[in-house]
Amino acid sequence: MQTSSRPTKALTALSLPVAAYVEATNSFDLERLVSLFADDALVNDQLRDYWGKSAIREWAEHDIVGQRLTMDVTHVIQHYGNLIVTANVSGKFDMTGLPDPLVHAFYFTPHGDQIVQLIILRNRSDI
């Protein structure tokens, strides 16, 4: 298991598509973001499935670029070929009732230079 307190360098060293995902997210680059996913990839964001590039594009356009979501990576773990990226997220969405910082875990399954699966869950410390 690898961890890092310097997430940007760790992401670049561990997986090019995951590092590119963080960069594309933080720069609101929809085309680059979508290009990182395999044609038949799955994104599950907060228990909602988005299968394939068309659905992933709609999700990214609305929930990432449209909400101006940014990721401040705090922790990276490599686990059996998967990457678990913990990040404080922010954006232009209603934060009423949400913790500060708002922490999400991004569970990436890369395959070569593409992402084949991404599961995003809010980490909760209140339960």
Secondary structure as GFF3:
##gff-version 3
##sequence-region A 1 127
A	DSSP	alpha_helix	7	14	.	.	.	ID=ss1
A	DSSP	alpha_helix	16	26	.	.	.	ID=ss2
A	DSSP	alpha_helix	30	35	.	.	.	ID=ss3
A	DSSP	beta_strand	37	45	.	.	.	ID=ss4
A	DSSP	beta_strand	48	51	.	.	.	ID=ss5
A	DSSP	alpha_helix	52	59	.	.	.	ID=ss6
A	DSSP	pi_helix	60	65	.	.	.	ID=ss7
A	DSSP	beta_strand	70	79	.	.	.	ID=ss8
A	DSSP	beta_strand	82	90	.	.	.	ID=ss9
A	DSSP	beta_strand	102	111	.	.	.	ID=ss10
A	DSSP	beta_strand	114	122	.	.	.	ID=ss11
###
